[in-house]
Amino acid sequence: MTGGNPFGVVAMGGDFIVAQSKGQLLRVNPKGAKSVIFDVQKAGFGIPFGVAVWNDHLFLTTNLGLIVKVDRSGNGVAIVDLVKARFGVPSGIAISDNNLVVTTGSGYLLKIVGQT
């Protein structure tokens, strides 16, 4: 992928949302056209690793230990700081039963209730 290495990917509305090493979330259509949804690094949240989608909202993990929620307008807000909570830097993320499930570099598998 031009501009950065892809870390996480999720399908959304017929397109793919890619978290990439340059610090952005990109929308990539099936023909390969790309557009920036949200510049995670520029917003001060770090580099995105994993990405999940729930009800047109994106949830991502970052190298600064954050879980960030991005709405359909491309606005992001940090909802959890796992480093501050002493769980380590999150990597993978999934949605299960309306809750977030996150892996961390410190070996945790966490269920985060009520954030979707």
N, C-alpha and C positions, 0 to 999 in steps of 0.2 A: 504494500500500500504506500503510495507516494506521500511523503510528509511525515511518516512515523510508522513504527511497528504496531500492528494490531494486538491488543491484549484481550479484550472481551468483545463478544458480539451477541446480539439478540435480534430476532425478527420482529418487525413492527409495521403493520399496515402495508405489507407487500415490499417493504424496504428492509435494509439491515442497518442497525445502529452499532457503530464500532467505537470502542474506547481505544484510543491510540496514544503512543508514547510521546507525542508532541503536546499532549495535555488537552486534547479536544475530544468531544463526542461528535462523530460524523454520521450523517445519513448517507447511505450508499444505495442507489437503486439497482435493480437487476442488470441494467446496462452499464453500470460502473460509474455513473455520474455521482459526484460527492458534493455535500454541502455541510457546513459547520452548524450543528444544533446549539452547542454550548461550549465555550472555551473555559474548561474547568480550571486550568492552570492560571489563566488571566484573572479569573474570579477569586483566586487565592486558595483554592481547595486542593491543589497539587495535581498529580498525574493520575488519571483514571485507570483502574485495573479491570474490575468486573462490572458488568452491566446487566440489569434485569428490567422488565417492563411490567406494569400493572395499571390497568385503567388509564391508559394514555399518559402515565407518568413513568419517568425513567428513574431508576435507583442505581447508584454506582458506588463502588469502593475506591478509595484513593490512597496513594502512598503516604499521605499525612495522617492516616488513621481514621479518616472520616467516611461516613455514609452520607451521600448527597442525593437529594430528591430534586429532579428537574421536571418542571411542568411542560405542558404542550406549547407554551409560548417561549420556551427556552430560558426560563428563570430558574436558578438553582439556589438551594438552601441546605446547609449542613444540618442533619437531623440527629446524628449520633457521632460522638468522638470516642472510638474504641481504644485509642492510645491513652487518652486521659482516664478512661475506665479500666486501664491496665490489662486489656485483652490483646493488645498488639495491633499490627497493621492488617487490615482486612484485605482479602484478595478476591475470592469467589463470592458470588451473591445469587440467590434464587428467591422465588416467592413460593410460599406454601401455606395454604389455608389463611390467606390474607395477612400473613406475617413474613418478615424478612428472615432468611437463613443465610448466615455468613460464615466463611472460613477465615482464619487469621494465620499469619506467619508464626504465631506463638503456639499453634497446634489446637486452637479452639474451633469448635463448631457451635455457633450461637444461633439461637432463635430470638429475634427481636420482635416483640409483640406490639401491635397497635401503631405501626409507622406507615402502613400503606395507605 
